[in-house]
Amino acid sequence: MTDQANIHQLPENLPIPVDDGAADHLTGMHLPPVPLASTAGNLVHLSVLEGRTVVYCYPMTGPPDRNLPQGWDEIPGARGCTPQSCTFRDHYAELRALDTRVFGLSTQDTDYQQETAKRLHLPFELLSDQDLRFAHALGMPAFEVEGMILLKRLTLIANGGLIEKVFYPVFPPNKSAEEVIYWLSQNPLR
């Protein structure tokens, strides 16, 4: 079983992900018209949302009753999904004050994500791209572990469905929300 304390903290000496250029093409793209199931029971169409939207994409959260994949901590950028989600939760009011909506996105199914959203008390919806239609449409970077295709950690900021900023690679993940808030505060909507 996963030690509950460990999924909330980042171990020391995690390998730092390197920018491999796999997200360079995303800035300026339109979000694809792919409906995504959410933890609130909605189908979310990111491509048609007006205003600013932050979508932080993560590989997978580790529930306390299951082991993380073997070697998880050695995969650059894999560890830290729970701390990342918690920082977006903790900074949610600041993001909303910047007229920005927030979603988390992974390839995990909605039932799996609902457990995460409830356990972590997330005030925003998590979106499932279980069939990878959204990720493939954008050519998002991914990796495979134990037969699962998982998204590499990145954060998209879109305005009216157009991607205006991409954070990739995201490290450390527990500082992701702060980096997004800083960028939003430096790039207000006109």
C-alpha positions, -999 to +999 in steps of 0.1 A: +000+000+000+011+036-006+021+055+025-005+083+027+022+108+040+045+100+011+019+109-016+016+143-001+053+150-001+080+150-027+109+127-019+143+143-020+165+139-051+137+133-076+151+133-111+143+166-128+125+164-161+143+179-191+125+200-217+125+176-246+106+199-269+075+177-269+052+206-260+068+233-281+040+231-307+011+236-283+013+274-279-011+290-304-031+258-309-069+256-304-081+231-278-098+203-297-136+199-296-134+167-275-159+164-247-142+152-214-160+135-185-156+154-153-158+144-116-189+165-113-208+143-138-205+169-166-191+167-201-167+196-204-159+211-238-127+231-231-126+243-267-157+265-263-151+280-228-149+317-228-122+335-209-092+320-193-089+283-184-060+266-167-057+229-173-030+212-154-022+178-169-007+151-147+002+114-150-018+098-122-026+103-086-017+076-062-045+065-040-036+054-005-049+018-010-027+010-041+010+009-048+025+033-072+040+017-103+074+002-097+102+027-102+077+056-102+101+079-084+129+073-109+107+085-139+115+122-144+084+142-137+062+113-127+060+118-089+041+147-074+005+146-088-011+148-053+011+177-042+003+195-075-034+190-071-033+202-035-014+234-045-041+242-071-067+236-044-048+258-019-045+286-045-079+282-060-093+315-046-063+334-061-068+318-095-106+326-094-097+362-084-077+363-117-109+354-136-095+319-144-112+286-141-092+255-132-093+218-143-070+189-137-067+164-165-053+128-166-059+096-185-074+080-153-111+071-155-137+093-138-144+069-109-107+069-101-106+107-103-137+111-081-120+093-053-091+117-057-113+148-058-132+138-027-101+127-007-082+159-016-113+182-012-107+197-047-130+227-054-126+222-092-134+193-116-109+167-127-113+157-164-107+122-178-090+117-211-092+079-207-094+072-244-066+098-251-087+116-278-078+150-263-041+142-259-038+127-294-056+157-310-030+181-294+000+157-297+006+160-260+037+143-246+030+110-228+048+079-215+040+043-208+044+025-175+029-009-165+008-009-196-008+025-189-004+055-212+000+085-190+004+122-197+036+140-190+031+168-165+023+201-182+000+230-177-020+248-204-035+283-201-061+289-228-081+320-236-114+313-254-101+279-264-067+291-278-036+280-259-017+311-249+009+296-225+023+262-218+044+252-188+065+222-196+082+205-180+066+213-147+090+209-118+087+209-089+050+201-092+041+216-058+051+250-072+030+248-103+000+268-091+023+296-079+040+298-113+007+299-131-006+327-108+026+347-114+022+344-151-015+353-150-007+384-129+019+395-154-003+389-184-037+402-175-066+401-200-072+433-218 
